[in-house]
Amino acid sequence: MAEVFLDPSAVGRAARDLSAVGAAVSAAARSGVPADASPWGDDEAGAAFSRVYGPLSSALLAAWSSVGVALSRLGGDVWVAASSTSDADDHAAHRLGRPT
C-alpha cells in the first residue's frame, strides 16, 4: 500500500485560503447592486434586460452569499479533517511503538 503524506502547513494554508475566498464571496454578494443602479444601461435593450433579469438579482445574490458561507465552512472542515487524520496517524504510530 502506498504511503500518504500530509503536509500540515500546506493544508493550513489551503484551509485559510478557502475561508478567505468564502468571506470575500459573501461580502461581495452582500454588497449587491443598488436598487437604482442600471449596470446594463438605460437604453431599450437595457430596460428589456432589467425587466426580465432584474427580479432574479436578489435570488442570485442570496445564492452567491450561500456559496461564500459554504466555502468558509469548507475551509474549517478541511482543517479539522487534516488534524484528525494527523492525530489518528500519530496515535496509531504510538500504539505500534513507532516514533511520530
C-alpha positions as CSV (number, residue, x, y, z in Angstrom):
1,M,0.0,0.0,0.0
2,A,1.3,3.4,-0.9
3,E,2.0,5.9,1.9
4,V,0.1,9.1,2.1
5,F,2.0,12.3,3.0
6,L,0.0,15.1,4.7
7,D,1.8,18.5,4.9
8,P,0.1,20.3,7.8
9,S,1.4,23.7,6.8
10,A,0.1,23.3,3.2
11,V,-3.3,22.1,4.5
12,G,-3.4,25.0,6.9
13,R,-2.7,27.5,4.1
14,A,-5.4,25.8,1.9
15,A,-7.9,25.9,4.7
16,R,-7.2,29.6,5.3
17,D,-7.4,30.4,1.6
18,L,-10.8,28.6,1.3
19,S,-12.2,30.5,4.3
20,A,-10.9,33.8,2.9
21,V,-12.4,33.2,-0.5
22,G,-15.7,32.3,1.1
23,A,-15.6,35.5,3.2
24,A,-14.9,37.6,0.1
25,V,-17.6,36.0,-2.0
26,S,-20.1,36.5,0.9
27,A,-19.1,40.1,1.3
28,A,-19.4,40.8,-2.5
29,A,-22.8,39.2,-2.5
30,R,-23.9,41.2,0.5
31,S,-22.8,44.5,-1.1
32,G,-25.1,43.7,-4.0
33,V,-26.2,46.0,-6.7
34,P,-28.0,49.2,-5.6
35,A,-31.7,49.1,-6.5
36,D,-31.4,52.2,-8.6
37,A,-28.4,51.0,-10.5
38,S,-28.6,50.1,-14.2
39,P,-25.3,48.4,-14.9
40,W,-26.8,47.0,-18.2
41,G,-27.7,50.5,-19.4
42,D,-30.8,52.7,-19.7
43,D,-31.4,52.2,-23.4
44,E,-34.2,49.9,-24.8
45,A,-32.1,46.8,-24.6
46,G,-31.0,47.6,-21.0
47,A,-34.6,48.2,-20.0
48,A,-35.7,44.9,-21.5
49,F,-32.9,43.1,-19.8
50,S,-33.8,44.7,-16.5
51,R,-37.5,43.7,-16.8
52,V,-36.5,40.0,-17.4
53,Y,-33.5,39.5,-15.2
54,G,-33.8,42.3,-12.6
55,P,-36.2,40.4,-10.3
56,L,-33.8,37.4,-10.3
57,S,-30.9,39.5,-9.0
58,S,-31.8,39.2,-5.3
59,A,-32.1,35.4,-5.6
60,L,-28.8,35.3,-7.4
61,L,-27.1,37.4,-4.8
62,A,-28.6,35.2,-2.0
63,A,-27.3,32.1,-3.8
64,W,-23.8,33.6,-4.0
65,S,-23.9,34.5,-0.4
66,S,-24.7,30.9,0.4
67,V,-21.7,29.8,-1.7
68,G,-19.5,32.0,0.3
69,V,-20.7,30.6,3.6
70,A,-20.2,27.1,2.3
71,L,-16.6,27.9,1.2
72,S,-15.8,29.4,4.5
73,R,-17.2,26.3,6.3
74,L,-15.3,24.0,3.9
75,G,-12.0,25.7,4.9
76,G,-12.7,24.9,8.6
77,D,-13.8,21.4,7.7
78,V,-10.6,20.8,5.7
79,W,-8.5,21.8,8.7
80,V,-10.5,19.6,11.1
81,A,-10.2,16.6,8.7
82,A,-6.5,17.1,8.3
83,S,-5.9,17.5,12.0
84,S,-8.0,14.4,12.8
85,T,-6.1,12.4,10.2
86,S,-2.7,13.5,11.6
87,D,-3.8,12.8,15.2
88,A,-5.1,9.3,14.2
89,D,-1.8,8.6,12.5
90,D,0.2,9.8,15.5
91,H,-1.9,7.7,17.8
92,A,-1.5,4.6,15.7
93,A,2.3,5.1,15.4
94,H,2.5,5.5,19.2
95,R,0.5,2.3,19.7
96,L,2.8,0.4,17.3
97,G,5.8,1.8,19.1
98,R,7.0,3.9,16.2
99,P,8.2,7.5,16.5
100,T,5.9,10.2,15.2
